[in-house]
C-alpha cells in the first residue's frame, strides 16, 4: 500500500489558504457518501487489462470505512465504469488515445456481462448500497453518470473518495464534485495508483486546491452518526 505523508510545503500552503490543515472537524454521516471508484475486476484483479496491484491492498480500508459509515447512517456508493455508451460519449479518447488492442480489451472487459465489470469479490458491497455506472473518468462530468442527481436527492453534500486509480478516475471525480459544491475528502489509504509518485502528486494537488486528504482512521474518527446531528 502507498505510504502517503503530507509534505511540509503542502501543509504550509493549505494552512495559509484556509487557516488549518483540514476543513472537516466533523463529518455528518447523514449527509455523507463514501464513493468507491472503479474497484472492479478490470482494475483490481490479477490478469485483467488495467490491473493496479496496489488496489488490492486498499480493500480492507474501503470495507472498514463503508461499514463505519453505514453504521452511522451514511450512504455507500459503488461506481463501476461501463463500456455501454463509451464510443458514443467518448469517441475521440477511444479513437486517438488508445491502441486498437487497448480499445478492444477495454470494451470487452468493461462490458456489463463480463467478469471485468464486476466489483472485486473481496469488497463487501451489499445490494442495499447505491450502484452507479459511469462512462468517463469523472463520474460527475456531463454524460458520464447520474451520480449528482442520486446524491442530491438524498441530501448528501459531503463525499469520501476511495478507489483506483488515484490520479485518474478518483481525482477527476473528486475535483468535479468539489466544483459542483460538494465538500470532498480523498482517503490517502483508500486510494491506489500504479506508483507512489503518482499517488502522492495527486493527493498533494488535491489538498492544496480542492479538499481534504485524510486516512481512513482520521475520517472514521470524525464521523457524527446521523441521529446525533441535532444534538452533537
Sine and cosine of phi, psi and omega as CSV:
sin_phi,cos_phi,sin_psi,cos_psi,sin_omega,cos_omega
0.00,0.00,0.51,-0.86,0.07,-1.00
-0.90,0.43,0.67,-0.75,0.12,-0.99
-0.95,-0.30,1.00,-0.08,-0.08,-1.00
-1.00,-0.06,0.76,-0.65,0.09,-1.00
-0.82,-0.58,0.76,-0.65,-0.01,-1.00
-0.94,0.35,0.84,-0.54,0.00,-1.00
-0.92,0.39,0.54,-0.84,0.02,-1.00
-0.82,0.58,-0.62,0.78,-0.01,-1.00
-0.90,0.43,-0.58,0.82,0.05,-1.00
-0.94,0.35,-0.70,0.71,0.05,-1.00
-0.82,0.58,-0.72,0.69,-0.04,-1.00
-0.87,0.49,-0.69,0.72,-0.03,-1.00
-0.92,0.39,-0.64,0.77,0.00,-1.00
-0.91,0.40,-0.70,0.71,-0.01,-1.00
-0.90,0.43,-0.61,0.79,0.05,-1.00
-0.90,0.43,-0.56,0.83,-0.03,-1.00
-0.97,0.24,-0.73,0.69,-0.14,-0.99
-0.86,-0.52,0.05,1.00,0.10,-1.00
1.00,0.02,-0.19,0.98,0.04,-1.00
-0.38,-0.93,0.25,-0.97,-0.09,-1.00
-0.95,0.30,-0.66,0.75,-0.03,-1.00
-0.87,-0.50,0.70,-0.71,-0.05,-1.00
-0.99,0.13,-0.33,0.94,-0.01,-1.00
-1.00,-0.10,0.95,-0.32,0.18,-0.98
-0.99,0.11,-0.54,0.84,0.04,-1.00
-0.70,-0.71,0.46,-0.89,0.08,-1.00
-0.86,-0.51,0.93,-0.37,-0.03,-1.00
-0.97,0.25,0.97,-0.23,-0.12,-0.99
-0.85,0.53,-0.59,0.80,-0.04,-1.00
-0.92,0.39,-0.31,0.95,0.01,-1.00
-0.92,-0.39,0.29,0.96,-0.12,-0.99
-0.86,-0.51,0.61,-0.80,0.12,-0.99
-0.83,-0.56,0.71,-0.71,0.23,-0.97
-1.00,0.08,0.87,-0.49,-0.02,-1.00
-0.97,-0.25,0.92,-0.39,-0.02,-1.00
-0.98,-0.20,0.93,-0.37,-0.16,-0.99
-0.99,-0.13,0.89,-0.46,0.23,-0.97
0.86,0.52,0.52,0.85,0.06,-1.00
-0.99,0.10,0.88,0.48,-0.02,-1.00
-0.97,-0.26,0.30,-0.95,0.03,-1.00
-0.81,0.58,-0.62,0.79,-0.03,-1.00
-0.82,0.57,-0.59,0.81,-0.04,-1.00
-0.98,-0.21,-0.25,0.97,-0.17,-0.99
-0.88,-0.48,-0.69,0.72,-0.15,-0.99
-0.96,0.26,0.49,-0.87,0.01,-1.00
-0.88,0.47,0.68,-0.73,0.12,-0.99
1.00,-0.01,-0.12,0.99,0.02,-1.00
-1.00,0.06,0.30,-0.95,-0.23,-0.97
-0.89,0.46,-0.58,0.82,-0.08,-1.00
-0.91,-0.42,0.56,0.83,-0.08,-1.00
-0.84,0.54,0.76,-0.65,0.12,-0.99
-0.90,-0.43,0.99,-0.13,-0.11,-0.99
-0.80,0.59,-0.63,0.78,-0.02,-1.00
-0.92,0.40,-0.29,0.96,0.01,-1.00
-0.91,0.41,-0.46,0.89,0.04,-1.00
-0.93,0.36,-0.45,0.90,-0.03,-1.00
-0.95,0.30,-0.41,0.91,-0.08,-1.00
-1.00,-0.01,-0.05,1.00,-0.03,-1.00
-0.83,0.56,-0.73,0.68,0.00,-1.00
-0.87,0.50,-0.62,0.79,0.00,-1.00
-0.93,0.36,-0.64,0.77,0.04,-1.00
-0.90,0.44,-0.70,0.71,0.03,-1.00
-0.86,0.50,-0.67,0.74,-0.03,-1.00
-0.91,0.40,-0.68,0.73,0.01,-1.00
-0.92,0.39,-0.65,0.76,0.01,-1.00
-0.88,0.47,-0.69,0.72,0.00,-1.00
-0.89,0.46,-0.69,0.73,-0.01,-1.00
-0.91,0.41,-0.66,0.75,-0.03,-1.00
-0.94,0.34,-0.66,0.75,0.07,-1.00
-0.86,0.52,-0.72,0.70,-0.03,-1.00
-0.89,0.46,-0.47,0.88,-0.01,-1.00
-1.00,0.00,0.02,1.00,0.04,-1.00
1.00,-0.06,0.31,0.95,0.01,-1.00
-1.00,-0.07,-0.10,-1.00,-0.09,-1.00
-0.89,-0.45,0.65,-0.76,0.09,-1.00
-0.90,-0.44,0.77,-0.64,-0.06,-1.00
-0.86,-0.52,0.81,-0.58,0.06,-1.00
-0.97,-0.23,0.91,-0.42,0.02,-1.00
-0.99,-0.11,0.77,-0.63,0.04,-1.00
-0.83,-0.55,0.81,-0.59,0.09,-1.00
-0.95,0.30,0.71,-0.71,-0.02,-1.00
-0.86,-0.50,0.50,-0.87,0.10,-0.99
-0.99,0.17,-0.30,0.95,-0.03,-1.00
-0.91,0.42,0.87,-0.49,-0.01,-1.00
1.00,0.05,-0.04,1.00,-0.08,-1.00
-0.89,0.45,-0.71,0.70,-0.03,-1.00
-0.94,0.33,-0.49,0.87,0.01,-1.00
-0.98,0.20,-0.64,0.76,-0.09,-1.00
-1.00,-0.01,-0.35,0.94,-0.19,-0.98
-0.60,-0.80,0.75,0.66,-0.17,-0.99
-0.90,0.44,-0.70,0.71,-0.09,-1.00
-0.91,0.41,-0.57,0.82,0.05,-1.00
-0.87,0.50,-0.72,0.69,-0.03,-1.00
-0.96,0.28,-0.52,0.85,-0.07,-1.00
-0.98,0.18,-0.63,0.78,-0.17,-0.99
-0.92,-0.38,-0.32,0.95,-0.13,-0.99
-0.93,-0.37,-0.01,1.00,0.01,-1.00
-0.75,-0.66,0.59,-0.80,0.12,-0.99
-0.92,0.39,0.32,-0.95,0.01,-1.00
-0.86,0.51,-0.60,0.80,0.02,-1.00
-0.91,0.41,-0.66,0.75,0.02,-1.00
-0.91,0.41,-0.65,0.76,0.03,-1.00
-0.88,0.48,-0.72,0.70,-0.02,-1.00
-0.88,0.48,-0.71,0.70,0.00,-1.00
-0.91,0.40,-0.64,0.77,-0.02,-1.00
-0.90,0.43,-0.75,0.66,-0.04,-1.00
-0.93,0.36,-0.52,0.85,0.01,-1.00
-0.96,0.28,-0.77,0.64,-0.12,-0.99
-0.98,0.18,-0.25,0.97,0.10,-0.99
-0.97,-0.23,0.16,0.99,0.17,-0.99
-0.89,0.45,0.66,-0.75,-0.12,-0.99
-0.92,0.40,-0.19,0.98,0.08,-1.00
-0.99,-0.12,-0.04,1.00,-0.06,-1.00
-1.00,-0.07,0.48,-0.88,0.04,-1.00
-0.86,0.51,-0.48,0.88,0.00,-1.00
-0.88,0.48,-0.49,0.87,-0.01,-1.00
-0.96,0.29,-0.43,0.90,-0.13,-0.99
-0.94,0.35,0.51,-0.86,0.11,-0.99
-0.90,0.44,0.68,-0.73,-0.01,-1.00
-0.79,0.62,0.77,-0.64,-0.22,-0.98
-0.91,0.42,-0.35,0.94,0.01,-1.00
-0.99,0.16,-0.08,1.00,0.09,-1.00
-0.99,0.11,0.61,-0.79,0.00,-1.00
-1.00,-0.08,0.99,-0.13,-0.10,-0.99
-0.81,-0.58,0.98,0.18,-0.04,-1.00
-0.91,0.41,0.39,-0.92,-0.03,-1.00
-0.90,0.43,-0.28,0.96,0.04,-1.00
-0.97,0.26,-0.29,0.96,0.08,-1.00
-0.96,0.29,0.35,-0.94,0.02,-1.00
-0.99,0.15,0.68,-0.73,0.08,-1.00
-0.90,-0.43,0.71,-0.70,0.02,-1.00
-0.74,-0.67,0.71,-0.70,0.07,-1.00
-0.97,-0.24,0.72,-0.69,0.02,-1.00
-0.83,-0.56,0.38,-0.92,-0.05,-1.00
-0.97,-0.26,-0.61,0.79,-0.13,-0.99
-0.95,-0.31,0.02,-1.00,0.00,-1.00
-0.83,0.56,-0.79,0.61,0.01,-1.00
-1.00,0.07,0.72,-0.70,0.08,-1.00
-0.96,0.27,-0.37,0.93,-0.14,-0.99
-1.00,-0.08,-0.23,0.97,-0.03,-1.00
-0.96,0.29,0.49,-0.87,-0.08,-1.00
-0.81,0.58,0.71,-0.71,0.05,-1.00
1.00,0.08,-0.06,1.00,-0.07,-1.00
-1.00,-0.01,-0.73,0.68,-0.03,-1.00
-0.32,-0.95,0.01,-1.00,0.04,-1.00
-0.96,-0.28,0.41,0.91,-0.12,-0.99
-0.89,0.47,-0.62,0.78,-0.04,-1.00
-0.87,0.49,-0.73,0.68,0.02,-1.00
-0.90,0.44,-0.64,0.77,0.00,-1.00
-0.88,0.47,-0.70,0.72,-0.04,-1.00
-0.95,0.30,-0.69,0.72,-0.02,-1.00
-0.89,0.45,-0.57,0.82,0.02,-1.00
-0.92,0.40,-0.33,0.94,0.02,-1.00
-0.99,-0.17,0.09,1.00,0.02,-1.00
0.96,0.30,0.41,0.91,-0.06,-1.00
-1.00,0.01,0.75,-0.66,0.03,-1.00
-0.76,-0.65,0.01,1.00,-0.02,-1.00
-0.77,-0.64,0.71,-0.70,-0.05,-1.00
-0.81,-0.59,0.67,-0.74,0.18,-0.98
-0.95,-0.30,0.88,-0.47,-0.11,-0.99
-0.99,-0.17,0.81,-0.59,0.11,-0.99
-0.72,-0.70,0.19,-0.98,0.09,-1.00
0.81,-0.58,-0.43,-0.90,-0.06,-1.00
-0.53,-0.85,0.54,-0.84,0.01,1.00
-1.00,-0.03,0.65,-0.76,-0.05,-1.00
-0.72,0.69,-0.79,0.61,-0.17,-0.99
-1.00,-0.01,0.12,0.99,0.01,-1.00
-0.85,-0.53,-1.00,-0.04,-0.10,-1.00
-0.94,0.34,-0.57,0.82,-0.01,-1.00
-0.93,0.36,-0.78,0.63,-0.01,-1.00
-0.91,0.41,-0.65,0.76,0.02,-1.00
-0.87,0.49,-0.70,0.71,0.04,-1.00
-0.90,0.44,-0.71,0.71,-0.04,-1.00
-0.91,0.42,-0.68,0.73,-0.02,-1.00
-0.92,0.39,-0.68,0.73,0.01,-1.00
-0.91,0.41,-0.58,0.82,0.06,-1.00
-0.89,0.46,-0.69,0.73,0.04,-1.00
-0.87,0.49,-0.63,0.77,0.00,-1.00
-0.94,0.34,-0.29,0.96,0.10,-0.99
-1.00,-0.09,0.21,0.98,0.13,-0.99
0.98,0.20,0.36,0.93,0.22,-0.98
-0.98,0.19,0.47,-0.88,0.21,-0.98
-1.00,0.03,0.78,-0.63,-0.21,-0.98
-0.78,-0.63,0.69,-0.72,0.08,-1.00
-0.82,-0.57,0.78,-0.63,0.18,-0.98
-0.99,-0.14,0.76,-0.65,0.01,-1.00
-1.00,0.01,0.89,-0.45,-0.13,-0.99
-0.89,0.45,-0.57,0.82,0.02,-1.00
-0.99,-0.17,0.26,0.96,0.08,-1.00
-0.87,-0.49,0.14,0.99,0.08,-1.00
-0.84,-0.54,0.46,-0.89,-0.02,-1.00
-0.63,-0.78,0.62,-0.79,0.06,-1.00
-0.78,-0.62,0.01,-1.00,0.00,-1.00
-0.97,0.26,-0.51,0.86,-0.02,-1.00
-0.70,-0.71,0.41,-0.91,0.06,-1.00
-0.88,0.47,-0.59,0.81,-0.05,-1.00
-0.90,0.43,-0.72,0.70,0.01,-1.00
-0.91,0.42,-0.67,0.74,0.00,-1.00
-0.87,0.50,-0.76,0.65,-0.04,-1.00
-0.92,0.40,-0.67,0.74,0.00,-1.00
-0.88,0.48,-0.65,0.76,0.01,-1.00
-0.91,0.43,-0.73,0.68,-0.02,-1.00
-0.92,0.39,-0.63,0.78,0.05,-1.00
-0.86,0.51,-0.74,0.68,-0.03,-1.00
-0.91,0.42,-0.65,0.76,-0.01,-1.00
-0.90,0.44,-0.69,0.72,-0.04,-1.00
-0.91,0.42,-0.62,0.78,-0.03,-1.00
-0.92,0.39,-0.61,0.79,-0.19,-0.98
-0.88,-0.48,-0.43,0.90,-0.29,-0.96
-0.86,-0.51,-0.52,0.85,-0.07,-1.00
0.01,-1.00,-0.28,-0.96,-0.04,-1.00
-1.00,-0.02,0.44,-0.90,0.17,-0.99
-0.81,-0.58,0.85,-0.53,-0.02,-1.00
-0.70,-0.71,0.26,-0.97,0.21,-0.98
-0.99,0.13,0.21,-0.98,0.08,-1.00
-0.85,0.52,-0.70,0.72,-0.01,-1.00
-0.89,0.46,-0.65,0.76,0.00,-1.00
-0.90,0.43,-0.66,0.75,0.02,-1.00
-0.93,0.37,-0.70,0.72,-0.01,-1.00
-0.88,0.48,-0.60,0.80,-0.01,-1.00
-0.93,0.37,-0.38,0.93,-0.01,-1.00
-1.00,-0.03,-0.09,1.00,-0.05,-1.00
-0.91,0.42,0.76,-0.64,0.14,-0.99
-0.93,-0.36,0.91,-0.42,-0.02,-1.00
-0.82,0.58,0.53,-0.85,-0.10,-1.00
-0.83,0.56,-0.64,0.77,-0.06,-1.00
-0.95,0.32,-0.22,0.98,0.01,-1.00
-1.00,-0.09,-0.03,1.00,-0.13,-0.99
-0.83,0.56,-0.64,0.77,-0.12,-0.99
-0.98,0.18,-0.33,0.94,-0.07,-1.00
-0.93,-0.37,-0.35,0.94,-0.07,-1.00
-0.96,0.28,0.00,0.00,0.00,0.00
